Amino acid sequence: MVRHVRTILGDVATFHPSPARRAVALRAAAAVGVPLATLAALGRPEWGLYAVFGAFAAIYGGSVAHRTRWRHQGFVGLLLAGATVSGAAVGVLDARAWPAVAVAAAWGVVAAHFSDRQRWLPPGPLFLVFAAGACAARPTQAYEVAAAAAVALGTTAWALLLGALEERRAAVDREPHHGRSTFPLHPERHRMHLVRVAAVVVVAGGTATLLSIPHPYWAMVAAVAPISVPRLRAQVARGVQRSAGTVVGVLLAAALLALDLPVWGVVLAATVLQSAAELTVTRNYAVAMVFITPLALLMGHLGHPEPVGAMVVGRLVETLLGVAVGIGAAWLTRHRPPAPAAPTAA
């Protein structure tokens, strides 16, 4: 047991070699920063949440420029926009807590299916669950559903344009790299994975809802994080990394929120945090969470301000709840080699 714990902790603390991430980080920062600045100039900074989810299309497709990358990013961007719009539609409802869990689970299954088939990088359903859940949690006026669609699709188009401009600067056309599929498309295991994604979202989100915790989508996102990678050892390490990074990240978030930054300060902070997250996410997931956590809290606070103390404590509690659900599901559904056949009598 002690040996296994040491192995997991070693995985958690490992810093992987740094790949060529500068271009991806700059692209992601520009994809977030320009739309947020535009919305701030238009007097609609509260719609920044929709822009962030559209901008996530920029991080897909890997760090290698390729002429077909825009198709991959465009498809994921359309799914992100769909999750954003459906979440905003749920946000119109007065009683939206349980519909929010349902819509997040549905998008989780859709994202997990296409991630496995198309070899998404980053893999898994986390960003679509995040988009659907966060937008569903925000109280929304009916006209803002159309705004969510326009902002998310517009930001996706901007992210694709940035990728195209980067491609024009590339001197050499390289082979596309989308990473390996999270799970082999063995039909039975693939179906199990989809069921597992739906189950952890419903259990984590449902538990948070029953306990009246204010932001159940934080638990839902944390629950799918461990099972977005293959093999139990890596899943446990991912869960521990998310928890540890969130602990530090909420402290940074509390400091930033305590400054009561003006809108332009929030735009600048979000741009820097997004770039830092992209620079570190392939090296160590825990370090990336230090930047991702305050980015998420800043965007949520911008759209729907609330007391800082309650928000950061809720983020930590729900993250730990979601990670526990995700790791528990990973252990219960771990791959077990078939037992050896019993010897037969001669």
N, C-alpha and C positions, 0 to 999 in steps of 0.2 A: 504493500500500500504506500509506504513512504517513498519507494522508488518511483511509483507512478506519479505521486504528487510532485516530486523533484523534476520528473520529465516534463510534466505540464507547465510548471513554473519556468523551466528552461525555455520551452516553446514561447511562453508569454513574453519573456524578456529578450528574445532573439531579435536582432536587427538584421534584416535581409539586405543584401547588396543593393545599392541604389541604381535602379534602371534610369533610362532617359525620360524623366518626368517633367522637366522644365517646360517643355512645349505644352503638355497637358495641363500643368498648373496655370500657366499664363492664359491658355484658352478658357479654362474653367473660371478664372478670375474675371476675365473680360466678359464672359457669358453671363455672369452674375452682376458684375458692377455696373455695366452700361444700362441694362433694363432697370435696376434699382434706382440709378441716378435719374433716368427718364421719368419713372413714376414719381419720384420725389419732386422733380421739377413740375410735374403736372398736378401736384397736390394730392396724389393718391399713394402715399407710401404704404398704406395698409394692404395694398394689393401685391406687395413685394413677395409674399408667400407664394403666390401663383407664379411669379417670375422665377423664383428659385427652383421650383420643380421643373419648369420648362428648360431652365439652364442646365439641369442635370444631364440632359442629352449630350452635352459637350464632353463628359467624362467617359462616354462609352466608345468602344472601338480601339482602345489601346493607345499607345504613344507613337505608333508607327503610321506615318502619313501614307495614305493609299487612296486611289481614285474611287474606290467603291465604299469607302468608310461612311460616306454621307448617307447611303441607303440604310446601313445598320443603325446609325444614329437617328435618322429620320423615323424609322419604325419604332425604336424605343421612345423617341420624343412624342410620337403620336399616342403611345400607350400612357406615357406620363401625363400628357394633356388630358386624356380620357379619364385617368384616375383623379386628376385635379378637378375636372368639371363635375364628375359624379360625386366627389366629396363635397364640393361647393353646393351641389343640389341637395344633398342630405343636410347641409348646414342651414338650409332654409326652414327645415322642420323644427317645431318647438320641442318635440320628443325625438331627439336625434341620436341618443346614446347607443341604443341597440342597432338601429340601421347603420350607424358608423362602423360598428364591429362587423356587420354582415358585408358591407361594401369593401372594407379593407381585406376581409378574408377572400372575397371573390377576386379582387385584383391580385392578391397574393398568389392564388392558384394560377391565374393567367400568366403572371410574370414568371413563376417557377417553371411552367410548361415551356414558354418560349426561351427562357434562359438556358434550359437544358438542351433544347433542340438547336438553338442558334449560337450556343457557346458565348454567352454574354461575358464581357469583362468590364466592370466588376460583375460577378455572378450573383444570381439569386433575386428574390422578390422584394428586398428591403426598401428600395426607393419608391416602388409603386405602393406598397403598404403605407409608407410614410406619407406620400402625396394624398392618398385617399383618406387616411385617418386624420391627418392634420387639418385638411380642408373641411372635413365633416365636423370637426370639433369646433370650428370657428363659426359663431353666429353670423349668418349671411342673409342679405336682402335678395329678393328674387332677381333683380336686375344684375346683381353681382355674379350670377352664374355665367351670363354672357361675357362679363368682364374677365372671369376666370379663364374662359375658353380663349378669348382674344389675347390675353397676356401670356398664357402658357404656350399657345401656338406661336405667337410672335417671338417669344424668347427662344423657343425651339428653332425657329427659322434663323434667328440671329446666331445661335450656336452652330448651326449647319454652315452658315456663311463664314464664320470664323474658321471652321475646319476646311472649307474650300479655299480660303485665302492662304491658309497654311500649306495646303497641297500645292498651290501654285508656286510657292517658294521652295518646295522640295525638288532637289536636283535629280534625285534618283527615285524611280518607282519601285516600291518594295512590296513584298508579299504581305497580305493582311494578316493581322494577329489578333484574334479575339480571345485567346486563352483556351484552356480546356473546358469541356463541359463539366459542370459541377457534379453531375451524376451520369453514369453511362445510361443510355436509353434502353436499358433492359425493361421491357414493358411492365413487369410486375413491380420492380423497384421504382420505376418512374411513377407509377400510380401511387405507390406507398409514399413517395416524396410529396406528391400533390396533396394527398390526404393529411400528411403530417403538417404541411404548411397551413392548410385550412384549420387544422386542429389547434396548433399553437396560437394562431391569431385569435380564434374564438375563445380558447381557455384563458389566455392572458388578458385580452380585452374584456371578456365577460367577467373575470374576477375583479379587475379594476373597476368596472362599471358597478358591480354588486357592492363593492366596498366604497362606492361614491368618491373614488379618487378623481381629481378634476380632468386629467388628460390620459384616458385609457390608451390612446394611440402610442404613447411612449412605451407602454408595456408591450403592445403588439409589435412594434418595430424591434424592440430588444429581443423578443421571442424568436423572430425569424433570423436574427443575426447569426446565432451559432449554427443553424442548419443550412446556411447558405454556402458552407464549405463541406467537403466530403470527409468521411472517417471520424470516428468518435473522438479520438485524441485531439484532432484539429478543432473539432466543434467545441470541446470543453475549453481549449485554449482561447478560442475566439470569444466565448462567453466571459471568461475571466478578463480578457483584454478590454472588452466593452465595459464591464463593470469598473475596472480600475481607471480606465480613461475617463469615464463619466464622473467619477469622484473628483478627479483633478479638474475636469472640464466645468463642473458646476461652480467650483470656486472661481475660476476665471470668468465665467458668466456672471456670477454675483458681483464681481469687481466691475465689470463693464456696465452692467445694469445700474449699479449704484452711482455711476458717473452721470446718469441721466443724459446721455449723449443726444445732441440734436440729430435731426433726420440725416443730415449729410455725414455726421460722424458715424451713425449706424451703417450707412452705405459703405463708407471706407472700411470700417471694422469687418463687415460681412465679406467684402472683397478680399481682404488680407487673410481672413480665416479660411475662406474657401481655397485660396491658393496654398496656404500652409497644409491644409488637410490633404490636398492632392499630392503635395511633395512628400508626405510622410506615410500615406495609407499603404503603399506596397512595402514599406520598410518595417513598420510596426503598427498594427491596428490600434493598439492602446494609445500610442502617441497621437495618431490621427483623431481619435475620439476626443482628445483634449481640445482640439480645434473645432470639431464637428458639433460638440455639445453646445458651446456658446453661440455658434452660428444658428443652430436650431432655436435656441431660446431667444436670441435677439430678434429673429424673424417672427416668432410667435408673439413676442411682446409688442413688436411694432404693429401687428395686425389686431391684437386684442390685449391691451395692457392689463396687468394684474400685479398684486403684491409680489415683490421679488423673492422674499423669503419662502413663501408658500410654493412659488413656482420651482425654485431650485431644489427644495426638499422633495416635492412631488416628482421631479425628474429623476432624482436618485432612487426613490422608493420604487417607482414604476420600472426603472431599468433593472433593478435587482429582481423584481417580480418576473419580468419578462425573460430575463436570462435564465432564471431557475426553471421556468416552463420550457424554454427552448432546450436546455441541456437535459432536462428530464425526458423530453420527447426523443431526443437523440439517443439517449441510453436505452429507452424502451424499444426503439425501432432499429437499434444497431444491427449491422449485418452479422449473422451468425453462420459460420461454415457448417455445411451439413455433417451430421454425425457419421462416423465411419460405419460401414455395413458390418453387421454381426457375422462372424465366421460360420460357414455352413459345414455340416457334418459330411465327412467323406462318404 
